[in-house]
């Protein structure tokens, strides 16, 4: 519960637009490393579309905090969910989201990854803004990576692409499914989606 409240505090602070932290820190280094991996995958002409998505998914699996993301995504519906149910849901949800993120990034080509800013928030949260810059100044994708730190470990809990949080959109969709069909219905939905 404390982790969820902390995550909600970070999200609320991010939306409120906390002042920028002028110091480039570990969050920037973390995102920069992920960005370099993404660009390396983008620039590898030997990769097929399927291989490209697989490589992205592997990077995102390591970089994201899937426990926190999964708990936030179902919110109050987590009450009454057994550990086994949550684990099954989390694994399927993570696979689904990794595929969505991978497909989004796989559609870009010829970009450079540029870090713009880093901001710190309470509870160990931070936001790193960046862009994928195309050949023309007008051709760029705006990115905001939202991170949380627990001890020495940093992980991403959301990526906002051109102002759109895929996690928020997915959370709204999932609320309706879980309200109507429960956690088992949501698990069944993800099994079907991941099989296609």
C-alpha positions, 0 to 999 in steps of 0.5 A: 500500500505504501508503494502504491501511495508513493507512486500516486504521489510521484504521478500527482507531483509530475502532473503538477509540474514540479520545478526542474532539477538542474543537476543531471543525475542517475535517472538521466544516465539510466534513460540514456543507456536505454535510449542508446540501446533503442537507437542501436536496435533502430539502426541495425538493418539486419533485424527483421520486424519480429526480431526488432520487437523481440529486442525492444521487449528484452530491453523494456523487461529489464528497465521497467518496474512491472510490479508497480506498474501492474499494481497501479494499473488495476488500482483498488481492484487489487484488493481481494486478488490472491498472490497467484492471480496477481502474478499471473496478471502481472506477467501477462500485462507486462508482456502485453505492454512490452509489445505495445512499447516495442511496436511504438518504437519499432515504427521510428527510423533514422532518429537520434536520442537526445536527453533534454531535462531531469526533474526529481520528485518526492518518494525517490521519483524522477522524470527524464524528458527526451526526444527522438530527433529525425533528420529535420527539426520538425521530425521528432518524437517527444518522450517523458520517462517516469522513474521510481527508485527503491534503494539502489535500483531505478526502474521506469513506471511510465513512458509518455510519447508525444503527450500520451501515457500508454499506461493511463490509456490501458488502465482506463480500458482495464477498469471496465474489464475488471469491473465486469469480469473480475481479475480472472476475466482480465487474465483471460483477456490478456491471454487472448491478446498476447496470443494474437 
